[in-house]
């Protein structure tokens, strides 16, 4: 039998990984830093 503490920790971990899955995936794929305008003199 699993302890109540372990059940709670697993629940919280699951919630954390599922919350904002779409946003997290987009950030991992695209990144959050905007593109900077580099070498505009050319």
mmCIF file of the N, C-alpha and C atoms, coordinates in Angstrom:
data_MODEL
# 
_entry.id   MODEL 
# 
loop_
_atom_site.group_PDB 
_atom_site.id 
_atom_site.type_symbol 
_atom_site.label_atom_id 
_atom_site.label_alt_id 
_atom_site.label_comp_id 
_atom_site.label_asym_id 
_atom_site.label_entity_id 
_atom_site.label_seq_id 
_atom_site.pdbx_PDB_ins_code 
_atom_site.Cartn_x 
_atom_site.Cartn_y 
_atom_site.Cartn_z 
_atom_site.occupancy 
_atom_site.B_iso_or_equiv 
_atom_site.pdbx_formal_charge 
_atom_site.auth_seq_id 
_atom_site.auth_comp_id 
_atom_site.auth_asym_id 
_atom_site.auth_atom_id 
_atom_site.pdbx_PDB_model_num 
ATOM 1   N N  . UNK A 1 1  ? 0.838  -1.188 0.000   1.00 0.00 ? 1  UNK A N  1 
ATOM 2   C CA . UNK A 1 1  ? 0.000  0.000  0.000   1.00 0.00 ? 1  UNK A CA 1 
ATOM 3   C C  . UNK A 1 1  ? 0.885  1.254  0.000   1.00 0.00 ? 1  UNK A C  1 
ATOM 4   N N  . UNK A 1 2  ? 0.484  2.203  -0.797  1.00 0.00 ? 2  UNK A N  1 
ATOM 5   C CA . UNK A 1 2  ? 1.257  3.435  -0.946  1.00 0.00 ? 2  UNK A CA 1 
ATOM 6   C C  . UNK A 1 2  ? 0.842  4.434  0.141   1.00 0.00 ? 2  UNK A C  1 
ATOM 7   N N  . UNK A 1 3  ? 1.834  5.173  0.639   1.00 0.00 ? 3  UNK A N  1 
ATOM 8   C CA . UNK A 1 3  ? 1.543  6.140  1.702   1.00 0.00 ? 3  UNK A CA 1 
ATOM 9   C C  . UNK A 1 3  ? 0.782  7.342  1.150   1.00 0.00 ? 3  UNK A C  1 
ATOM 10  N N  . UNK A 1 4  ? 0.052  8.015  2.029   1.00 0.00 ? 4  UNK A N  1 
ATOM 11  C CA . UNK A 1 4  ? -0.705 9.204  1.625   1.00 0.00 ? 4  UNK A CA 1 
ATOM 12  C C  . UNK A 1 4  ? 0.211  10.302 1.106   1.00 0.00 ? 4  UNK A C  1 
ATOM 13  N N  . UNK A 1 5  ? 1.386  10.418 1.701   1.00 0.00 ? 5  UNK A N  1 
ATOM 14  C CA . UNK A 1 5  ? 2.340  11.444 1.266   1.00 0.00 ? 5  UNK A CA 1 
ATOM 15  C C  . UNK A 1 5  ? 2.757  11.208 -0.169  1.00 0.00 ? 5  UNK A C  1 
ATOM 16  N N  . UNK A 1 6  ? 3.070  9.950  -0.495  1.00 0.00 ? 6  UNK A N  1 
ATOM 17  C CA . UNK A 1 6  ? 3.521  9.605  -1.840  1.00 0.00 ? 6  UNK A CA 1 
ATOM 18  C C  . UNK A 1 6  ? 2.409  9.842  -2.858  1.00 0.00 ? 6  UNK A C  1 
ATOM 19  N N  . UNK A 1 7  ? 1.174  9.524  -2.469  1.00 0.00 ? 7  UNK A N  1 
ATOM 20  C CA . UNK A 1 7  ? 0.023  9.737  -3.355  1.00 0.00 ? 7  UNK A CA 1 
ATOM 21  C C  . UNK A 1 7  ? -0.125 11.222 -3.654  1.00 0.00 ? 7  UNK A C  1 
ATOM 22  N N  . UNK A 1 8  ? -0.018 12.037 -2.604  1.00 0.00 ? 8  UNK A N  1 
ATOM 23  C CA . UNK A 1 8  ? -0.146 13.488 -2.777  1.00 0.00 ? 8  UNK A CA 1 
ATOM 24  C C  . UNK A 1 8  ? 0.960  14.030 -3.674  1.00 0.00 ? 8  UNK A C  1 
ATOM 25  N N  . UNK A 1 9  ? 2.194  13.580 -3.430  1.00 0.00 ? 9  UNK A N  1 
ATOM 26  C CA . UNK A 1 9  ? 3.325  14.062 -4.245  1.00 0.00 ? 9  UNK A CA 1 
ATOM 27  C C  . UNK A 1 9  ? 3.150  13.685 -5.706  1.00 0.00 ? 9  UNK A C  1 
ATOM 28  N N  . UNK A 1 10 ? 2.674  12.451 -5.935  1.00 0.00 ? 10 UNK A N  1 
ATOM 29  C CA . UNK A 1 10 ? 2.459  12.005 -7.314  1.00 0.00 ? 10 UNK A CA 1 
ATOM 30  C C  . UNK A 1 10 ? 1.352  12.801 -7.985  1.00 0.00 ? 10 UNK A C  1 
ATOM 31  N N  . UNK A 1 11 ? 0.279  13.096 -7.243  1.00 0.00 ? 11 UNK A N  1 
ATOM 32  C CA . UNK A 1 11 ? -0.812 13.897 -7.790  1.00 0.00 ? 11 UNK A CA 1 
ATOM 33  C C  . UNK A 1 11 ? -0.308 15.276 -8.203  1.00 0.00 ? 11 UNK A C  1 
ATOM 34  N N  . UNK A 1 12 ? 0.455  15.900 -7.316  1.00 0.00 ? 12 UNK A N  1 
ATOM 35  C CA . UNK A 1 12 ? 0.964  17.243 -7.598  1.00 0.00 ? 12 UNK A CA 1 
ATOM 36  C C  . UNK A 1 12 ? 1.896  17.236 -8.800  1.00 0.00 ? 12 UNK A C  1 
ATOM 37  N N  . UNK A 1 13 ? 2.739  16.221 -8.880  1.00 0.00 ? 13 UNK A N  1 
ATOM 38  C CA . UNK A 1 13 ? 3.666  16.110 -10.012 1.00 0.00 ? 13 UNK A CA 1 
ATOM 39  C C  . UNK A 1 13 ? 2.899  15.941 -11.321 1.00 0.00 ? 13 UNK A C  1 
ATOM 40  N N  . UNK A 1 14 ? 1.848  15.110 -11.281 1.00 0.00 ? 14 UNK A N  1 
ATOM 41  C CA . UNK A 1 14 ? 1.037  14.883 -12.484 1.00 0.00 ? 14 UNK A CA 1 
ATOM 42  C C  . UNK A 1 14 ? 0.348  16.164 -12.918 1.00 0.00 ? 14 UNK A C  1 
ATOM 43  N N  . UNK A 1 15 ? -0.224 16.890 -11.932 1.00 0.00 ? 15 UNK A N  1 
ATOM 44  C CA . UNK A 1 15 ? -0.903 18.152 -12.247 1.00 0.00 ? 15 UNK A CA 1 
ATOM 45  C C  . UNK A 1 15 ? 0.072  19.152 -12.859 1.00 0.00 ? 15 UNK A C  1 
ATOM 46  N N  . UNK A 1 16 ? 1.279  19.199 -12.288 1.00 0.00 ? 16 UNK A N  1 
ATOM 47  C CA . UNK A 1 16 ? 2.277  20.158 -12.753 1.00 0.00 ? 16 UNK A CA 1 
ATOM 48  C C  . UNK A 1 16 ? 2.696  19.864 -14.188 1.00 0.00 ? 16 UNK A C  1 
ATOM 49  N N  . UNK A 1 17 ? 2.843  18.570 -14.518 1.00 0.00 ? 17 UNK A N  1 
ATOM 50  C CA . UNK A 1 17 ? 3.281  18.212 -15.864 1.00 0.00 ? 17 UNK A CA 1 
ATOM 51  C C  . UNK A 1 17 ? 2.163  18.413 -16.879 1.00 0.00 ? 17 UNK A C  1 
ATOM 52  N N  . UNK A 1 18 ? 0.899  18.264 -16.446 1.00 0.00 ? 18 UNK A N  1 
ATOM 53  C CA . UNK A 1 18 ? -0.224 18.402 -17.382 1.00 0.00 ? 18 UNK A CA 1 
ATOM 54  C C  . UNK A 1 18 ? -0.680 19.841 -17.556 1.00 0.00 ? 18 UNK A C  1 
ATOM 55  N N  . UNK A 1 19 ? -0.424 20.680 -16.565 1.00 0.00 ? 19 UNK A N  1 
ATOM 56  C CA . UNK A 1 19 ? -0.904 22.060 -16.619 1.00 0.00 ? 19 UNK A CA 1 
ATOM 57  C C  . UNK A 1 19 ? -0.102 22.849 -17.648 1.00 0.00 ? 19 UNK A C  1 
ATOM 58  N N  . UNK A 1 20 ? -0.812 23.456 -18.606 1.00 0.00 ? 20 UNK A N  1 
ATOM 59  C CA . UNK A 1 20 ? -0.156 24.295 -19.607 1.00 0.00 ? 20 UNK A CA 1 
ATOM 60  C C  . UNK A 1 20 ? 0.719  23.507 -20.564 1.00 0.00 ? 20 UNK A C  1 
ATOM 61  N N  . UNK A 1 21 ? 0.326  22.303 -20.874 1.00 0.00 ? 21 UNK A N  1 
ATOM 62  C CA . UNK A 1 21 ? 1.144  21.437 -21.733 1.00 0.00 ? 21 UNK A CA 1 
ATOM 63  C C  . UNK A 1 21 ? 1.373  22.062 -23.106 1.00 0.00 ? 21 UNK A C  1 
ATOM 64  N N  . UNK A 1 22 ? 0.320  22.679 -23.658 1.00 0.00 ? 22 UNK A N  1 
ATOM 65  C CA . UNK A 1 22 ? 0.413  23.300 -24.973 1.00 0.00 ? 22 UNK A CA 1 
ATOM 66  C C  . UNK A 1 22 ? 1.408  24.467 -24.966 1.00 0.00 ? 22 UNK A C  1 
ATOM 67  N N  . UNK A 1 23 ? 1.285  25.301 -23.940 1.00 0.00 ? 23 UNK A N  1 
ATOM 68  C CA . UNK A 1 23 ? 2.162  26.468 -23.822 1.00 0.00 ? 23 UNK A CA 1 
ATOM 69  C C  . UNK A 1 23 ? 3.612  26.044 -23.604 1.00 0.00 ? 23 UNK A C  1 
ATOM 70  N N  . UNK A 1 24 ? 3.821  25.046 -22.751 1.00 0.00 ? 24 UNK A N  1 
ATOM 71  C CA . UNK A 1 24 ? 5.172  24.572 -22.469 1.00 0.00 ? 24 UNK A CA 1 
ATOM 72  C C  . UNK A 1 24 ? 5.822  23.993 -23.725 1.00 0.00 ? 24 UNK A C  1 
ATOM 73  N N  . UNK A 1 25 ? 5.046  23.228 -24.493 1.00 0.00 ? 25 UNK A N  1 
ATOM 74  C CA . UNK A 1 25 ? 5.569  22.638 -25.721 1.00 0.00 ? 25 UNK A CA 1 
ATOM 75  C C  . UNK A 1 25 ? 5.928  23.732 -26.715 1.00 0.00 ? 25 UNK A C  1 
ATOM 76  N N  . UNK A 1 26 ? 5.079  24.746 -26.828 1.00 0.00 ? 26 UNK A N  1 
ATOM 77  C CA . UNK A 1 26 ? 5.348  25.849 -27.746 1.00 0.00 ? 26 UNK A CA 1 
ATOM 78  C C  . UNK A 1 26 ? 6.614  26.591 -27.335 1.00 0.00 ? 26 UNK A C  1 
ATOM 79  N N  . UNK A 1 27 ? 6.779  26.820 -26.035 1.00 0.00 ? 27 UNK A N  1 
ATOM 80  C CA . UNK A 1 27 ? 7.979  27.496 -25.546 1.00 0.00 ? 27 UNK A CA 1 
ATOM 81  C C  . UNK A 1 27 ? 9.230  26.678 -25.802 1.00 0.00 ? 27 UNK A C  1 
ATOM 82  N N  . UNK A 1 28 ? 9.140  25.379 -25.606 1.00 0.00 ? 28 UNK A N  1 
ATOM 83  C CA . UNK A 1 28 ? 10.297 24.513 -25.838 1.00 0.00 ? 28 UNK A CA 1 
ATOM 84  C C  . UNK A 1 28 ? 10.669 24.471 -27.311 1.00 0.00 ? 28 UNK A C  1 
ATOM 85  N N  . UNK A 1 29 ? 9.665  24.505 -28.183 1.00 0.00 ? 29 UNK A N  1 
ATOM 86  C CA . UNK A 1 29 ? 9.928  24.424 -29.624 1.00 0.00 ? 29 UNK A CA 1 
ATOM 87  C C  . UNK A 1 29 ? 10.391 25.757 -30.198 1.00 0.00 ? 29 UNK A C  1 
ATOM 88  N N  . UNK A 1 30 ? 9.746  26.832 -29.781 1.00 0.00 ? 30 UNK A N  1 
ATOM 89  C CA . UNK A 1 30 ? 10.009 28.144 -30.388 1.00 0.00 ? 30 UNK A CA 1 
ATOM 90  C C  . UNK A 1 30 ? 10.900 29.015 -29.519 1.00 0.00 ? 30 UNK A C  1 
ATOM 91  N N  . UNK A 1 31 ? 10.805 28.872 -28.209 1.00 0.00 ? 31 UNK A N  1 
ATOM 92  C CA . UNK A 1 31 ? 11.569 29.722 -27.310 1.00 0.00 ? 31 UNK A CA 1 
ATOM 93  C C  . UNK A 1 31 ? 10.762 30.954 -26.944 1.00 0.00 ? 31 UNK A C  1 
ATOM 94  N N  . UNK A 1 32 ? 11.202 31.660 -25.917 1.00 0.00 ? 32 UNK A N  1 
ATOM 95  C CA . UNK A 1 32 ? 10.459 32.822 -25.441 1.00 0.00 ? 32 UNK A CA 1 
ATOM 96  C C  . UNK A 1 32 ? 11.163 34.135 -25.752 1.00 0.00 ? 32 UNK A C  1 
ATOM 97  N N  . UNK A 1 33 ? 12.420 34.067 -26.189 1.00 0.00 ? 33 UNK A N  1 
ATOM 98  C CA . UNK A 1 33 ? 13.164 35.288 -26.502 1.00 0.00 ? 33 UNK A CA 1 
ATOM 99  C C  . UNK A 1 33 ? 12.774 35.771 -27.890 1.00 0.00 ? 33 UNK A C  1 
ATOM 100 N N  . UNK A 1 34 ? 12.434 37.068 -28.032 1.00 0.00 ? 34 UNK A N  1 
ATOM 101 C CA . UNK A 1 34 ? 12.062 37.569 -29.364 1.00 0.00 ? 34 UNK A CA 1 
ATOM 102 C C  . UNK A 1 34 ? 13.269 37.649 -30.281 1.00 0.00 ? 34 UNK A C  1 
ATOM 103 N N  . UNK A 1 35 ? 13.000 37.649 -31.578 1.00 0.00 ? 35 UNK A N  1 
ATOM 104 C CA . UNK A 1 35 ? 14.072 37.808 -32.556 1.00 0.00 ? 35 UNK A CA 1 
ATOM 105 C C  . UNK A 1 35 ? 14.546 39.259 -32.537 1.00 0.00 ? 35 UNK A C  1 
ATOM 106 N N  . UNK A 1 36 ? 15.840 39.442 -32.509 1.00 0.00 ? 36 UNK A N  1 
ATOM 107 C CA . UNK A 1 36 ? 16.420 40.782 -32.504 1.00 0.00 ? 36 UNK A CA 1 
ATOM 108 C C  . UNK A 1 36 ? 16.828 41.161 -33.923 1.00 0.00 ? 36 UNK A C  1 
ATOM 109 N N  . UNK A 1 37 ? 16.660 42.421 -34.243 1.00 0.00 ? 37 UNK A N  1 
ATOM 110 C CA . UNK A 1 37 ? 17.054 42.919 -35.549 1.00 0.00 ? 37 UNK A CA 1 
ATOM 111 C C  . UNK A 1 37 ? 18.564 43.114 -35.552 1.00 0.00 ? 37 UNK A C  1 
ATOM 112 N N  . UNK A 1 38 ? 19.274 42.180 -36.205 1.00 0.00 ? 38 UNK A N  1 
ATOM 113 C CA . UNK A 1 38 ? 20.728 42.232 -36.231 1.00 0.00 ? 38 UNK A CA 1 
ATOM 114 C C  . UNK A 1 38 ? 21.187 42.583 -37.648 1.00 0.00 ? 38 UNK A C  1 
ATOM 115 N N  . UNK A 1 39 ? 22.242 43.371 -37.737 1.00 0.00 ? 39 UNK A N  1 
ATOM 116 C CA . UNK A 1 39 ? 22.847 43.766 -39.021 1.00 0.00 ? 39 UNK A CA 1 
ATOM 117 C C  . UNK A 1 39 ? 21.839 44.504 -39.899 1.00 0.00 ? 39 UNK A C  1 
ATOM 118 N N  . UNK A 1 40 ? 21.264 45.569 -39.372 1.00 0.00 ? 40 UNK A N  1 
ATOM 119 C CA . UNK A 1 40 ? 20.315 46.349 -40.165 1.00 0.00 ? 40 UNK A CA 1 
ATOM 120 C C  . UNK A 1 40 ? 21.011 47.289 -41.136 1.00 0.00 ? 40 UNK A C  1 
ATOM 121 N N  . UNK A 1 41 ? 22.339 47.499 -40.979 1.00 0.00 ? 41 UNK A N  1 
ATOM 122 C CA . UNK A 1 41 ? 23.055 48.413 -41.868 1.00 0.00 ? 41 UNK A CA 1 
ATOM 123 C C  . UNK A 1 41 ? 23.279 47.821 -43.253 1.00 0.00 ? 41 UNK A C  1 
ATOM 124 N N  . UNK A 1 42 ? 23.077 46.543 -43.445 1.00 0.00 ? 42 UNK A N  1 
ATOM 125 C CA . UNK A 1 42 ? 23.293 45.918 -44.757 1.00 0.00 ? 42 UNK A CA 1 
ATOM 126 C C  . UNK A 1 42 ? 22.099 46.098 -45.660 1.00 0.00 ? 42 UNK A C  1 
# 
